[in-house]
Amino acid sequence: MGQYPRRLTYYLTIASCAINFLVALIWNYRGIERDIPYSYIGHDYPETLPLPFGELDNVLLTVEESVRYGLAGEGTDAQWEALSPKGGGFINLGPNNRLFLVSMFHQVHCLRFFNWAFDPKFEGLYKLFASKGHNAHCLNYLRQRALCSADLTLEKGDFVERNFTVDRVGATHTCKDWGTVYRIMEENVASKGLLPAEHA
């Protein structure tokens, strides 16, 4: 009867060592995998914009009504255009400077596109893009981005009765530090300077 506990201890020790070895192997493999650079050929590229320092910091944004970014009028398109960095949100990555569009700026582009729909000065431009299904694409894209961000900030439920001219301040949201994204985009354009002519 003394052999069974000894044998059980032996098997448990072997199993424990095997599990520890497997965990260490997986952990090391994940570390190695992180260090392998992407080729940026085909599907071999990161899913998100590579940041030299890890994750973006969180920042607080108190939503306020603005006299900028109107639906139409003098200077509104320039205000919407200014939300995109030099290069229009496109970035060159990898050894062959493969071109990508950063999602944040794709969203800004779609907002600007809808602004064209309200401004008679841009009626021709809006119709040109809309005729290619751009309006449905942008509306669907913005819907998906809202779902993706799943912002859980609680806002007052009185927005129907609210006078936005007088009561201009809304809820405070926790956001990603978009200023850092702009800096990275500007540095990329400054250092690579290889954007296609239509996006420069």
PAMIKE-830056 format. One record per atom (N, C-alpha, C): residue in one letter; atom name; x, y, z. Coordinates in steps of 0.05 Angstrom, whole numbers, plus 5000, padded with zeros to 4 digits. Example, Ala and Ser with C-alpha at 12.3 -4.5 7.8 and 13.67 -1.06 7.14 Angstrom:
2
{site 'A','N',{5264,4886,5156}}
{site 'A','CA',{5246,4910,5156}}
{site 'A','C',{5264,4934,5156}}
{site 'S','N',{5257,4955,5142}}
{site 'S','CA',{5273,4979,5143}}
{site 'S','C',{5258,5001,5157}}
REM end
This chain:
200
{site 'M','N',{5016,4976,5000}}
{site 'M','CA',{5000,5000,5000}}
{site 'M','C',{5017,5025,5000}}
{site 'G','N',{5042,5023,5010}}
{site 'G','CA',{5060,5046,5010}}
{site 'G','C',{5069,5054,4982}}
{site 'Q','N',{5068,5035,4963}}
{site 'Q','CA',{5077,5041,4935}}
{site 'Q','C',{5058,5060,4921}}
{site 'Y','N',{5032,5058,4926}}
{site 'Y','CA',{5013,5074,4911}}
{site 'Y','C',{5016,5104,4916}}
{site 'P','N',{5019,5113,4941}}
{site 'P','CA',{5024,5142,4945}}
{site 'P','C',{5050,5151,4933}}
{site 'R','N',{5071,5134,4934}}
{site 'R','CA',{5096,5141,4922}}
{site 'R','C',{5094,5143,4892}}
{site 'R','N',{5079,5124,4880}}
{site 'R','CA',{5075,5124,4851}}
{site 'R','C',{5058,5148,4842}}
{site 'L','N',{5037,5154,4858}}
{site 'L','CA',{5020,5177,4853}}
{site 'L','C',{5037,5203,4854}}
{site 'T','N',{5054,5205,4874}}
{site 'T','CA',{5071,5229,4877}}
{site 'T','C',{5090,5231,4853}}
{site 'Y','N',{5100,5208,4844}}
{site 'Y','CA',{5118,5208,4821}}
{site 'Y','C',{5103,5218,4796}}
{site 'Y','N',{5079,5208,4791}}
{site 'Y','CA',{5064,5216,4767}}
{site 'Y','C',{5055,5246,4769}}
{site 'L','N',{5047,5254,4793}}
{site 'L','CA',{5040,5282,4796}}
{site 'L','C',{5063,5301,4792}}
{site 'T','N',{5087,5293,4801}}
{site 'T','CA',{5111,5308,4796}}
{site 'T','C',{5118,5310,4767}}
{site 'I','N',{5116,5288,4753}}
{site 'I','CA',{5121,5287,4724}}
{site 'I','C',{5100,5305,4709}}
{site 'A','N',{5075,5303,4717}}
{site 'A','CA',{5054,5319,4704}}
{site 'A','C',{5058,5349,4709}}
{site 'S','N',{5065,5356,4734}}
{site 'S','CA',{5070,5383,4741}}
{site 'S','C',{5094,5395,4725}}
{site 'C','N',{5115,5379,4723}}
{site 'C','CA',{5138,5388,4707}}
{site 'C','C',{5131,5392,4678}}
{site 'A','N',{5115,5374,4667}}
{site 'A','CA',{5107,5376,4639}}
{site 'A','C',{5090,5400,4634}}
{site 'I','N',{5072,5406,4653}}
{site 'I','CA',{5055,5430,4650}}
{site 'I','C',{5072,5455,4652}}
{site 'N','N',{5090,5456,4672}}
{site 'N','CA',{5107,5479,4675}}
{site 'N','C',{5124,5483,4650}}
{site 'F','N',{5135,5462,4638}}
{site 'F','CA',{5151,5463,4614}}
{site 'F','C',{5134,5474,4591}}
{site 'L','N',{5109,5464,4589}}
{site 'L','CA',{5091,5473,4567}}
{site 'L','C',{5085,5503,4570}}
{site 'V','N',{5079,5512,4595}}
{site 'V','CA',{5073,5540,4600}}
{site 'V','C',{5097,5557,4593}}
{site 'A','N',{5121,5549,4601}}
{site 'A','CA',{5145,5564,4595}}
{site 'A','C',{5150,5565,4565}}
{site 'L','N',{5145,5543,4551}}
{site 'L','CA',{5149,5542,4522}}
{site 'L','C',{5130,5561,4508}}
{site 'I','N',{5104,5561,4516}}
{site 'I','CA',{5085,5579,4504}}
{site 'I','C',{5092,5608,4510}}
{site 'W','N',{5099,5613,4535}}
{site 'W','CA',{5107,5641,4543}}
{site 'W','C',{5130,5651,4526}}
{site 'N','N',{5151,5634,4523}}
{site 'N','CA',{5174,5642,4508}}
{site 'N','C',{5167,5646,4478}}
{site 'Y','N',{5150,5628,4468}}
{site 'Y','CA',{5142,5630,4440}}
{site 'Y','C',{5128,5656,4435}}
{site 'R','N',{5110,5664,4453}}
{site 'R','CA',{5096,5689,4450}}
{site 'R','C',{5115,5713,4451}}
{site 'G','N',{5136,5711,4467}}
{site 'G','CA',{5156,5732,4468}}
{site 'G','C',{5172,5734,4443}}
{site 'I','N',{5179,5711,4432}}
{site 'I','CA',{5194,5710,4407}}
{site 'I','C',{5176,5721,4384}}
{site 'E','N',{5151,5712,4384}}
{site 'E','CA',{5133,5721,4363}}
{site 'E','C',{5130,5751,4362}}
{site 'R','N',{5131,5764,4385}}
{site 'R','CA',{5128,5793,4386}}
{site 'R','C',{5153,5807,4374}}
{site 'D','N',{5176,5794,4376}}
{site 'D','CA',{5200,5807,4366}}
{site 'D','C',{5205,5803,4336}}
{site 'I','N',{5190,5786,4323}}
{site 'I','CA',{5193,5781,4294}}
{site 'I','C',{5181,5804,4279}}
{site 'P','N',{5196,5818,4263}}
{site 'P','CA',{5185,5841,4249}}
{site 'P','C',{5166,5832,4227}}
{site 'Y','N',{5147,5848,4221}}
{site 'Y','CA',{5128,5843,4199}}
{site 'Y','C',{5142,5849,4172}}
{site 'S','N',{5134,5834,4152}}
{site 'S','CA',{5145,5839,4125}}
{site 'S','C',{5129,5860,4110}}
{site 'Y','N',{5104,5864,4119}}
{site 'Y','CA',{5086,5883,4105}}
{site 'Y','C',{5080,5874,4077}}
{site 'I','N',{5082,5849,4072}}
{site 'I','CA',{5075,5837,4046}}
{site 'I','C',{5050,5820,4050}}
{site 'G','N',{5031,5822,4032}}
{site 'G','CA',{5006,5807,4034}}
{site 'G','C',{4992,5813,4060}}
{site 'H','N',{4986,5792,4076}}
{site 'H','CA',{4971,5796,4101}}
{site 'H','C',{4990,5798,4125}}
{site 'D','N',{5016,5800,4120}}
{site 'D','CA',{5035,5801,4142}}
{site 'D','C',{5041,5830,4151}}
{site 'Y','N',{5022,5841,4166}}
{site 'Y','CA',{5025,5867,4177}}
{site 'Y','C',{5008,5869,4203}}
{site 'P','N',{5015,5887,4221}}
{site 'P','CA',{5000,5889,4246}}
{site 'P','C',{4971,5898,4241}}
{site 'E','N',{4953,5891,4260}}
{site 'E','CA',{4925,5900,4257}}
{site 'E','C',{4921,5929,4264}}
{site 'T','N',{4939,5940,4281}}
{site 'T','CA',{4936,5968,4289}}
{site 'T','C',{4963,5982,4283}}
{site 'L','N',{4961,6009,4283}}
{site 'L','CA',{4985,6025,4278}}
{site 'L','C',{5006,6019,4299}}
{site 'P','N',{5030,6010,4291}}
{site 'P','CA',{5050,6005,4311}}
{site 'P','C',{5059,6030,4325}}
{site 'L','N',{5059,6029,4352}}
{site 'L','CA',{5067,6052,4368}}
{site 'L','C',{5094,6046,4380}}
{site 'P','N',{5112,6065,4381}}
{site 'P','CA',{5139,6059,4391}}
{site 'P','C',{5140,6055,4422}}
{site 'F','N',{5118,6062,4435}}
{site 'F','CA',{5118,6061,4465}}
{site 'F','C',{5096,6044,4476}}
{site 'G','N',{5082,6028,4461}}
{site 'G','CA',{5061,6011,4471}}
{site 'G','C',{5033,6022,4465}}
{site 'E','N',{5017,6025,4486}}
{site 'E','CA',{4989,6034,4482}}
{site 'E','C',{4987,6065,4484}}
{site 'L','N',{4966,6075,4473}}
{site 'L','CA',{4960,6104,4476}}
{site 'L','C',{4950,6109,4504}}
{site 'D','N',{4957,6132,4515}}
{site 'D','CA',{4947,6141,4541}}
{site 'D','C',{4917,6148,4538}}
{site 'N','N',{4903,6147,4560}}
{site 'N','CA',{4876,6157,4561}}
{site 'N','C',{4876,6187,4566}}
{site 'V','N',{4857,6201,4554}}
{site 'V','CA',{4854,6230,4560}}
{site 'V','C',{4824,6235,4564}}
{site 'L','N',{4817,6256,4577}}
{site 'L','CA',{4789,6263,4582}}
{site 'L','C',{4780,6284,4562}}
{site 'L','N',{4756,6281,4551}}
{site 'L','CA',{4745,6299,4532}}
{site 'L','C',{4717,6307,4542}}
{site 'T','N',{4714,6332,4550}}
{site 'T','CA',{4687,6342,4557}}
{site 'T','C',{4674,6352,4531}}
{site 'V','N',{4652,6340,4524}}
{site 'V','CA',{4639,6348,4499}}
{site 'V','C',{4627,6375,4502}}
{site 'E','N',{4633,6393,4483}}
{site 'E','CA',{4622,6420,4483}}
{site 'E','C',{4611,6426,4455}}
{site 'E','N',{4590,6441,4455}}
{site 'E','CA',{4579,6450,4429}}
{site 'E','C',{4599,6470,4418}}
{site 'S','N',{4604,6469,4392}}
{site 'S','CA',{4624,6486,4379}}
{site 'S','C',{4612,6503,4357}}
{site 'V','N',{4624,6526,4353}}
{site 'V','CA',{4616,6542,4330}}
{site 'V','C',{4630,6532,4305}}
{site 'R','N',{4650,6515,4308}}
{site 'R','CA',{4664,6503,4286}}
{site 'R','C',{4650,6477,4277}}
{site 'Y','N',{4659,6467,4254}}
{site 'Y','CA',{4649,6442,4243}}
{site 'Y','C',{4619,6443,4238}}
{site 'G','N',{4610,6465,4227}}
{site 'G','CA',{4582,6468,4220}}
{site 'G','C',{4575,6451,4196}}
{site 'L','N',{4549,6452,4189}}
{site 'L','CA',{4539,6437,4166}}
{site 'L','C',{4546,6451,4140}}
{site 'A','N',{4547,6476,4140}}
{site 'A','CA',{4553,6491,4115}}
{site 'A','C',{4563,6519,4123}}
{site 'G','N',{4573,6533,4104}}
{site 'G','CA',{4582,6561,4110}}
{site 'G','C',{4611,6565,4105}}
{site 'E','N',{4619,6590,4108}}
{site 'E','CA',{4646,6598,4102}}
{site 'E','C',{4666,6584,4120}}
{site 'G','N',{4685,6570,4109}}
{site 'G','CA',{4706,6558,4124}}
{site 'G','C',{4701,6531,4136}}
{site 'T','N',{4676,6521,4134}}
{site 'T','CA',{4670,6495,4148}}
{site 'T','C',{4686,6472,4135}}
{site 'D','N',{4689,6472,4109}}
{site 'D','CA',{4703,6449,4097}}
{site 'D','C',{4733,6450,4105}}
{site 'A','N',{4744,6474,4107}}
{site 'A','CA',{4772,6477,4116}}
{site 'A','C',{4775,6466,4144}}
{site 'Q','N',{4755,6471,4161}}
{site 'Q','CA',{4757,6461,4189}}
{site 'Q','C',{4756,6431,4189}}
{site 'W','N',{4738,6419,4173}}
{site 'W','CA',{4737,6390,4172}}
{site 'W','C',{4763,6378,4160}}
{site 'E','N',{4773,6392,4139}}
{site 'E','CA',{4798,6382,4126}}
{site 'E','C',{4821,6383,4146}}
{site 'A','N',{4822,6403,4163}}
{site 'A','CA',{4844,6407,4182}}
{site 'A','C',{4845,6384,4203}}
{site 'L','N',{4823,6369,4205}}
{site 'L','CA',{4823,6346,4224}}
{site 'L','C',{4841,6323,4214}}
{site 'S','N',{4847,6323,4188}}
{site 'S','CA',{4865,6302,4178}}
{site 'S','C',{4893,6313,4177}}
{site 'P','N',{4913,6296,4184}}
{site 'P','CA',{4940,6305,4183}}
{site 'P','C',{4950,6307,4154}}
{site 'K','N',{4973,6318,4151}}
{site 'K','CA',{4986,6319,4125}}
{site 'K','C',{4987,6291,4114}}
{site 'G','N',{4978,6287,4090}}
{site 'G','CA',{4976,6260,4079}}
{site 'G','C',{4949,6248,4080}}
{site 'G','N',{4930,6262,4093}}
{site 'G','CA',{4902,6253,4093}}
{site 'G','C',{4896,6229,4110}}
{site 'G','N',{4915,6221,4128}}
{site 'G','CA',{4910,6198,4145}}
{site 'G','C',{4923,6173,4134}}
{site 'F','N',{4937,6176,4111}}
{site 'F','CA',{4951,6153,4100}}
{site 'F','C',{4979,6152,4113}}
{site 'I','N',{4990,6128,4115}}
{site 'I','CA',{5016,6124,4127}}
{site 'I','C',{5031,6102,4113}}
{site 'N','N',{5057,6106,4110}}
{site 'N','CA',{5074,6086,4097}}
{site 'N','C',{5089,6070,4119}}
{site 'L','N',{5087,6043,4117}}
{site 'L','CA',{5099,6026,4137}}
{site 'L','C',{5115,6004,4124}}
{site 'G','N',{5135,5994,4139}}
{site 'G','CA',{5151,5971,4129}}
{site 'G','C',{5173,5979,4111}}
{site 'P','N',{5190,5959,4104}}
{site 'P','CA',{5214,5965,4088}}
{site 'P','C',{5208,5975,4060}}
{site 'N','N',{5184,5968,4050}}
{site 'N','CA',{5177,5978,4023}}
{site 'N','C',{5157,6001,4023}}
{site 'N','N',{5153,6013,4047}}
{site 'N','CA',{5135,6036,4051}}
{site 'N','C',{5107,6030,4040}}
{site 'R','N',{5096,6008,4050}}
{site 'R','CA',{5069,6000,4041}}
{site 'R','C',{5049,6021,4052}}
{site 'L','N',{5030,6028,4036}}
{site 'L','CA',{5010,6049,4043}}
{site 'L','C',{4987,6037,4059}}
{site 'F','N',{4979,6050,4081}}
{site 'F','CA',{4956,6043,4097}}
{site 'F','C',{4941,6068,4103}}
{site 'L','N',{4915,6065,4110}}
{site 'L','CA',{4899,6087,4119}}
{site 'L','C',{4892,6080,4148}}
{site 'V','N',{4897,6099,4167}}
{site 'V','CA',{4891,6095,4195}}
{site 'V','C',{4861,6100,4199}}
{site 'S','N',{4848,6081,4212}}
{site 'S','CA',{4819,6081,4215}}
{site 'S','C',{4808,6108,4226}}
{site 'M','N',{4822,6119,4246}}
{site 'M','CA',{4813,6145,4257}}
{site 'M','C',{4809,6166,4236}}
{site 'F','N',{4827,6166,4216}}
{site 'F','CA',{4825,6187,4195}}
{site 'F','C',{4806,6179,4173}}
{site 'H','N',{4801,6153,4170}}
{site 'H','CA',{4779,6144,4152}}
{site 'H','C',{4753,6154,4163}}
{site 'Q','N',{4749,6153,4189}}
{site 'Q','CA',{4725,6163,4202}}
{site 'Q','C',{4722,6193,4198}}
{site 'V','N',{4744,6207,4201}}
{site 'V','CA',{4743,6236,4197}}
{site 'V','C',{4736,6242,4168}}
{site 'H','N',{4747,6227,4149}}
{site 'H','CA',{4740,6231,4121}}
{site 'H','C',{4710,6227,4117}}
{site 'C','N',{4699,6207,4129}}
{site 'C','CA',{4670,6202,4126}}
{site 'C','C',{4653,6225,4137}}
{site 'L','N',{4662,6236,4160}}
{site 'L','CA',{4648,6259,4171}}
{site 'L','C',{4649,6283,4152}}
{site 'R','N',{4673,6287,4141}}
{site 'R','CA',{4676,6309,4121}}
{site 'R','C',{4659,6304,4097}}
{site 'F','N',{4658,6280,4088}}
{site 'F','CA',{4641,6273,4065}}
{site 'F','C',{4612,6280,4070}}
{site 'F','N',{4602,6274,4094}}
{site 'F','CA',{4574,6281,4100}}
{site 'F','C',{4570,6311,4102}}
{site 'N','N',{4591,6325,4111}}
{site 'N','CA',{4590,6354,4111}}
{site 'N','C',{4586,6365,4083}}
{site 'W','N',{4598,6352,4063}}
{site 'W','CA',{4594,6361,4036}}
{site 'W','C',{4565,6359,4028}}
{site 'A','N',{4551,6339,4038}}
{site 'A','CA',{4522,6335,4031}}
{site 'A','C',{4505,6359,4039}}
{site 'F','N',{4513,6373,4060}}
{site 'F','CA',{4498,6396,4070}}
{site 'F','C',{4506,6423,4059}}
{site 'D','N',{4529,6423,4046}}
{site 'D','CA',{4540,6449,4036}}
{site 'D','C',{4536,6450,4006}}
{site 'P','N',{4519,6469,3996}}
{site 'P','CA',{4514,6471,3967}}
{site 'P','C',{4539,6475,3951}}
{site 'K','N',{4560,6487,3962}}
{site 'K','CA',{4585,6491,3947}}
{site 'K','C',{4597,6464,3939}}
{site 'F','N',{4592,6443,3954}}
{site 'F','CA',{4605,6417,3948}}
{site 'F','C',{4585,6397,3937}}
{site 'E','N',{4562,6406,3927}}
{site 'E','CA',{4542,6388,3917}}
{site 'E','C',{4553,6370,3895}}
{site 'G','N',{4568,6381,3876}}
{site 'G','CA',{4580,6364,3855}}
{site 'G','C',{4599,6343,3865}}
{site 'L','N',{4616,6351,3884}}
{site 'L','CA',{4635,6332,3895}}
{site 'L','C',{4620,6310,3911}}
{site 'Y','N',{4600,6318,3927}}
{site 'Y','CA',{4585,6299,3942}}
{site 'Y','C',{4571,6279,3923}}
{site 'K','N',{4558,6289,3902}}
{site 'K','CA',{4544,6272,3884}}
{site 'K','C',{4563,6252,3870}}
{site 'L','N',{4587,6262,3863}}
{site 'L','CA',{4607,6244,3850}}
{site 'L','C',{4613,6220,3868}}
{site 'F','N',{4619,6226,3894}}
{site 'F','CA',{4625,6204,3912}}
{site 'F','C',{4601,6187,3919}}
{site 'A','N',{4578,6200,3923}}
{site 'A','CA',{4553,6186,3930}}
{site 'A','C',{4545,6167,3908}}
{site 'S','N',{4550,6174,3883}}
{site 'S','CA',{4542,6157,3861}}
{site 'S','C',{4558,6131,3860}}
{site 'K','N',{4580,6131,3874}}
{site 'K','CA',{4596,6106,3875}}
{site 'K','C',{4590,6090,3901}}
{site 'G','N',{4569,6096,3914}}
{site 'G','CA',{4562,6082,3938}}
{site 'G','C',{4577,6091,3963}}
{site 'H','N',{4590,6114,3960}}
{site 'H','CA',{4607,6124,3982}}
{site 'H','C',{4590,6131,4006}}
{site 'N','N',{4566,6142,4002}}
{site 'N','CA',{4549,6151,4024}}
{site 'N','C',{4541,6127,4041}}
{site 'A','N',{4533,6105,4028}}
{site 'A','CA',{4525,6081,4043}}
{site 'A','C',{4549,6069,4058}}
{site 'H','N',{4572,6069,4045}}
{site 'H','CA',{4597,6059,4057}}
{site 'H','C',{4604,6075,4082}}
{site 'C','N',{4604,6102,4080}}
{site 'C','CA',{4611,6119,4102}}
{site 'C','C',{4592,6116,4126}}
{site 'L','N',{4566,6116,4119}}
{site 'L','CA',{4546,6114,4141}}
{site 'L','C',{4549,6087,4155}}
{site 'N','N',{4553,6066,4141}}
{site 'N','CA',{4557,6039,4153}}
{site 'N','C',{4583,6038,4168}}
{site 'Y','N',{4604,6051,4158}}
{site 'Y','CA',{4630,6051,4171}}
{site 'Y','C',{4629,6066,4198}}
{site 'L','N',{4616,6089,4198}}
{site 'L','CA',{4613,6104,4223}}
{site 'L','C',{4596,6089,4244}}
{site 'R','N',{4575,6075,4234}}
{site 'R','CA',{4559,6058,4252}}
{site 'R','C',{4576,6037,4265}}
{site 'Q','N',{4592,6024,4249}}
{site 'Q','CA',{4610,6003,4260}}
{site 'Q','C',{4630,6014,4280}}
{site 'R','N',{4641,6038,4274}}
{site 'R','CA',{4660,6050,4293}}
{site 'R','C',{4647,6057,4319}}
{site 'A','N',{4622,6066,4319}}
{site 'A','CA',{4608,6072,4344}}
{site 'A','C',{4604,6047,4360}}
{site 'L','N',{4597,6025,4346}}
{site 'L','CA',{4594,6000,4360}}
{site 'L','C',{4620,5990,4371}}
{site 'C','N',{4641,5993,4356}}
{site 'C','CA',{4668,5984,4363}}
{site 'C','C',{4678,5998,4388}}
{site 'S','N',{4674,6025,4389}}
{site 'S','CA',{4684,6040,4412}}
{site 'S','C',{4667,6035,4437}}
{site 'A','N',{4642,6029,4434}}
{site 'A','CA',{4624,6022,4457}}
{site 'A','C',{4628,6041,4480}}
{site 'D','N',{4627,6067,4475}}
{site 'D','CA',{4631,6088,4496}}
{site 'D','C',{4608,6086,4516}}
{site 'L','N',{4614,6080,4541}}
{site 'L','CA',{4594,6076,4562}}
{site 'L','C',{4589,6100,4579}}
{site 'T','N',{4599,6123,4571}}
{site 'T','CA',{4595,6148,4586}}
{site 'T','C',{4565,6154,4588}}
{site 'L','N',{4556,6160,4612}}
{site 'L','CA',{4528,6167,4616}}
{site 'L','C',{4524,6197,4609}}
{site 'E','N',{4504,6202,4593}}
{site 'E','CA',{4497,6230,4586}}
{site 'E','C',{4469,6236,4596}}
{site 'K','N',{4464,6261,4602}}
{site 'K','CA',{4438,6269,4611}}
{site 'K','C',{4417,6262,4590}}
{site 'G','N',{4394,6252,4599}}
{site 'G','CA',{4374,6244,4580}}
{site 'G','C',{4356,6266,4570}}
{site 'D','N',{4364,6291,4575}}
{site 'D','CA',{4347,6313,4567}}
{site 'D','C',{4355,6326,4541}}
{site 'F','N',{4369,6312,4524}}
{site 'F','CA',{4379,6324,4500}}
{site 'F','C',{4358,6334,4480}}
{site 'V','N',{4333,6324,4482}}
{site 'V','CA',{4312,6333,4464}}
{site 'V','C',{4303,6361,4473}}
{site 'E','N',{4301,6366,4499}}
{site 'E','CA',{4293,6393,4509}}
{site 'E','C',{4316,6412,4512}}
{site 'R','N',{4340,6403,4511}}
{site 'R','CA',{4363,6419,4517}}
{site 'R','C',{4367,6441,4496}}
{site 'N','N',{4374,6465,4505}}
{site 'N','CA',{4381,6487,4488}}
{site 'N','C',{4411,6487,4484}}
{site 'F','N',{4421,6477,4462}}
{site 'F','CA',{4449,6473,4458}}
{site 'F','C',{4464,6499,4455}}
{site 'T','N',{4450,6521,4449}}
{site 'T','CA',{4462,6547,4447}}
{site 'T','C',{4470,6558,4475}}
{site 'V','N',{4453,6552,4495}}
{site 'V','CA',{4458,6561,4522}}
{site 'V','C',{4473,6540,4538}}
{site 'D','N',{4463,6516,4538}}
{site 'D','CA',{4475,6494,4554}}
{site 'D','C',{4495,6479,4536}}
{site 'R','N',{4520,6490,4535}}
{site 'R','CA',{4539,6481,4515}}
{site 'R','C',{4557,6458,4524}}
{site 'V','N',{4557,6451,4549}}
{site 'V','CA',{4576,6431,4559}}
{site 'V','C',{4560,6405,4564}}
{site 'G','N',{4572,6383,4554}}
{site 'G','CA',{4560,6357,4558}}
{site 'G','C',{4577,6340,4576}}
{site 'A','N',{4575,6314,4573}}
{site 'A','CA',{4589,6295,4590}}
{site 'A','C',{4619,6294,4584}}
{site 'T','N',{4634,6283,4603}}
{site 'T','CA',{4663,6280,4599}}
{site 'T','C',{4668,6250,4592}}
{site 'H','N',{4682,6246,4570}}
{site 'H','CA',{4688,6220,4560}}
{site 'H','C',{4717,6213,4564}}
{site 'T','N',{4723,6187,4568}}
{site 'T','CA',{4751,6178,4569}}
{site 'T','C',{4757,6169,4541}}
{site 'C','N',{4778,6181,4529}}
{site 'C','CA',{4785,6176,4501}}
{site 'C','C',{4815,6168,4500}}
{site 'K','N',{4823,6159,4476}}
{site 'K','CA',{4851,6154,4471}}
{site 'K','C',{4864,6181,4463}}
{site 'D','N',{4890,6184,4469}}
{site 'D','CA',{4904,6208,4464}}
{site 'D','C',{4909,6212,4434}}
{site 'W','N',{4890,6226,4421}}
{site 'W','CA',{4891,6229,4392}}
{site 'W','C',{4914,6248,4384}}
{site 'G','N',{4923,6265,4402}}
{site 'G','CA',{4946,6283,4396}}
{site 'G','C',{4971,6267,4389}}
{site 'T','N',{4975,6245,4403}}
{site 'T','CA',{4998,6228,4398}}
{site 'T','C',{4996,6215,4370}}
{site 'V','N',{4972,6208,4362}}
{site 'V','CA',{4968,6196,4336}}
{site 'V','C',{4975,6216,4314}}
{site 'Y','N',{4966,6241,4318}}
{site 'Y','CA',{4974,6262,4298}}
{site 'Y','C',{5004,6265,4296}}
{site 'R','N',{5018,6265,4319}}
{site 'R','CA',{5047,6268,4318}}
{site 'R','C',{5060,6245,4303}}
{site 'I','N',{5051,6220,4308}}
{site 'I','CA',{5062,6197,4294}}
{site 'I','C',{5057,6199,4264}}
{site 'M','N',{5033,6208,4257}}
{site 'M','CA',{5027,6210,4228}}
{site 'M','C',{5045,6232,4215}}
{site 'E','N',{5048,6255,4228}}
{site 'E','CA',{5064,6276,4217}}
{site 'E','C',{5093,6268,4215}}
{site 'E','N',{5103,6254,4235}}
{site 'E','CA',{5131,6244,4234}}
{site 'E','C',{5135,6224,4211}}
{site 'N','N',{5115,6207,4206}}
{site 'N','CA',{5117,6188,4185}}
{site 'N','C',{5119,6202,4158}}
{site 'V','N',{5101,6222,4154}}
{site 'V','CA',{5101,6237,4128}}
{site 'V','C',{5127,6252,4125}}
{site 'A','N',{5137,6264,4147}}
{site 'A','CA',{5162,6279,4145}}
{site 'A','C',{5186,6262,4139}}
{site 'S','N',{5186,6237,4150}}
{site 'S','CA',{5210,6220,4146}}
{site 'S','C',{5209,6204,4121}}
{site 'K','N',{5185,6196,4112}}
{site 'K','CA',{5182,6179,4089}}
{site 'K','C',{5176,6194,4064}}
{site 'G','N',{5158,6213,4066}}
{site 'G','CA',{5151,6231,4043}}
{site 'G','C',{5144,6216,4018}}
{site 'L','N',{5133,6192,4020}}
{site 'L','CA',{5127,6176,3996}}
{site 'L','C',{5098,6172,3991}}
{site 'L','N',{5082,6191,4000}}
{site 'L','CA',{5053,6188,3996}}
{site 'L','C',{5046,6192,3966}}
{site 'P','N',{5026,6177,3957}}
{site 'P','CA',{5017,6181,3929}}
{site 'P','C',{5008,6210,3925}}
{site 'A','N',{5012,6220,3901}}
{site 'A','CA',{5007,6249,3896}}
{site 'A','C',{4979,6257,3903}}
{site 'E','N',{4959,6239,3899}}
{site 'E','CA',{4931,6247,3905}}
{site 'E','C',{4925,6250,3935}}
{site 'H','N',{4944,6241,3952}}
{site 'H','CA',{4939,6244,3981}}
{site 'H','C',{4959,6262,3994}}
{site 'A','N',{4976,6275,3979}}
{site 'A','CA',{4997,6292,3991}}
{site 'A','C',{4985,6319,3998}}
REM end
